[in-house]
Amino acid sequence: MTTVRHGARAPARWRVFACGLVLLAACLLAASAGASLPHLFPTTLALDSDAKLPAPTRYSYRGIHTTLMQGVDAPLRVRLDATVPAALSDVLAFYRTELRKLGWQEQHDGAVIRDDHVQLAFVSPLGPAALKLDRKDSSTSVHLVQKNAETATRANVLPEPGQAKLVFSNTGEQEAVLEIDERTIPRPAGTNAVALDLVPGKYPYRLGVPGHPASTNVLTVAAGDTWELTVGRDGDAWPPLQLY
């Protein structure tokens, strides 16, 4: 702020110039404070009551992804991806508070908590869940997943304890052949999907359909996960999809 002593009077042109300097300084101060606000002045994040999974009202990006099975109403898996313009510690405090209110129990085995990365497992009322946070520039990226064990049981895709499951589907008009884990699995056109139990790990695979280039890739599965490999109606292999 610029002050002038009582009784003194600055020329009009200088008064205008001084006001301009004050305004410019105020704008620069506001811009500087805004850029460092998440770090200098931590702000409590508010819950967005409209979000399908807990999420703060303040975000620069947010997307929700659901995995459904035909004939089953409730989703197998729901995933929230978001970018929150706040410090990682503030976002972690928000999720620990809100998930606890929903009855999610934090699991301490295998937990990773660092300044730039957090990975936590939970047991939710519906099934297993996981939270991953990463510091990204002046924001925090959020990856929150909740699985529905009852839906997975009804859809017959729930893995055995300590195992992973792979579902192979062929919706094309020709036979498709999957080669994985030293096994060759043919699937004629129009037949139901087949499920395989796998030990957690990495699996190179080859998926072939006559008249189409063979698709080769590596599938990484963890205990408790269910993935699907599908051949589409046009005979092309789809990218692996995590069902559960």
Rosetta blueprint (number, residue, H / E / L):
1 M L
2 T L
3 T L
4 V L
5 R L
6 H L
7 G L
8 A L
9 R L
10 A L
11 P L
12 A H
13 R H
14 W H
15 R H
16 V H
17 F H
18 A H
19 C H
20 G H
21 L H
22 V H
23 L H
24 L H
25 A H
26 A H
27 C H
28 L H
29 L H
30 A H
31 A H
32 S H
33 A H
34 G H
35 A H
36 S H
37 L H
38 P H
39 H H
40 L H
41 F L
42 P L
43 T L
44 T L
45 L L
46 A L
47 L E
48 D L
49 S L
50 D L
51 A L
52 K L
53 L L
54 P L
55 A L
56 P E
57 T L
58 R L
59 Y L
60 S L
61 Y E
62 R E
63 G E
64 I E
65 H E
66 T E
67 T E
68 L L
69 M L
70 Q L
71 G L
72 V L
73 D L
74 A L
75 P L
76 L L
77 R E
78 V E
79 R E
80 L E
81 D E
82 A E
83 T E
84 V E
85 P L
86 A L
87 A L
88 L H
89 S H
90 D H
91 V H
92 L H
93 A H
94 F H
95 Y H
96 R H
97 T H
98 E H
99 L H
100 R H
101 K H
102 L L
103 G L
104 W L
105 Q E
106 E E
107 Q E
108 H E
109 D E
110 G E
111 A E
112 V E
113 I E
114 R L
115 D L
116 D L
117 H E
118 V E
119 Q E
120 L E
121 A E
122 F E
123 V E
124 S L
125 P L
126 L L
127 G L
128 P E
129 A E
130 A E
131 L E
132 K E
133 L E
134 D E
135 R E
136 K E
137 D L
138 S L
139 S E
140 T E
141 S E
142 V E
143 H E
144 L E
145 V E
146 Q E
147 K E
148 N L
149 A H
150 E H
151 T H
152 A H
153 T H
154 R H
155 A L
156 N L
157 V L
158 L L
159 P L
160 E L
161 P L
162 G L
163 Q L
164 A E
165 K E
166 L E
167 V E
168 F E
169 S E
170 N E
171 T L
172 G L
173 E L
174 Q L
175 E L
176 A E
177 V E
178 L E
179 E E
180 I E
181 D L
182 E L
183 R E
184 T E
185 I E
186 P E
187 R E
188 P L
189 A L
190 G L
191 T L
192 N L
193 A L
194 V E
195 A E
196 L E
197 D E
198 L E
199 V L
200 P L
201 G E
202 K E
203 Y E
204 P E
205 Y E
206 R E
207 L E
208 G E
209 V L
210 P L
211 G L
212 H L
213 P L
214 A L
215 S E
216 T E
217 N E
218 V E
219 L E
220 T E
221 V E
222 A L
223 A L
224 G L
225 D L
226 T E
227 W E
228 E E
229 L E
230 T E
231 V E
232 G L
233 R L
234 D L
235 G L
236 D L
237 A E
238 W L
239 P L
240 P L
241 L E
242 Q E
243 L L
244 Y L
